[in-house]
């Protein structure tokens, strides 16, 4: 996929867009526009990360897999961030796997180049470290949320997050997939989705989610959604595009 002039001048990825123009322009020769397909693995747990990705519209799940094969999502990355964060933290391997949840495009860069740019210091290092702190909040708050909040509230938070990343109130997600990401049984997702559907906040049909009433969905969601969103705003001066109500 060629890198067109519009993407060069105005990056769709918000992390890249946060960089000062001079720093971003230094990265441009090393960026490659690529298509990401559903279920594509971007890096496996325990394997060296060769490329990092700055998604544009694609949504990537960061998952942890247990010995019995069960999985749970511990992070979600789209146009607000990058995949391959461990590259700038001193190592190029991680215990998690990154795979594409919803297809789209991304800017790809060799991991070694990003690490070199990060080690130069300056704005690139500062922006990426702020992103790391925002992700830390996302993971910490998510852990508390998974332990303390009812499933329908967690589901509402998760759907709002995906909607923000895609900048759309309609997106493809199966209940089986959601159950894997939330680390719960499919029957639990069905019950939680029915609660939201009966309240008129979402419609679900044949693997397609449609948010009907965003304001009501935000009220159903726990406070974790707003805590995470506020931290991204505070640290990076932007947020995953919040949909208009």
Buried (B, 14 or more C-beta within 10 A) or exposed (E): EEEEEEBEEEBBBBBBBBBEEEBBEBBBEBBBBBEBEEEBEBBBEEEEBBBBBBBBBBBBBBBBBEEEEEBBBBBBBBBBBBBBBBBBEEEBEBEBBBBBBBBBBBBBBBBBBBBEBBEEEBBBBBBBBBBBBBBEBBEBBBEEBBEEBEBBBBBBBBBBBBBBBBBBBEBEBBBEBBBBBBBBEBEBBBBBBEBBBEBEBBBBEEEEBEBBBBEBBBEBBBEBBBBBBEBBBEBBEBBBBBBEE
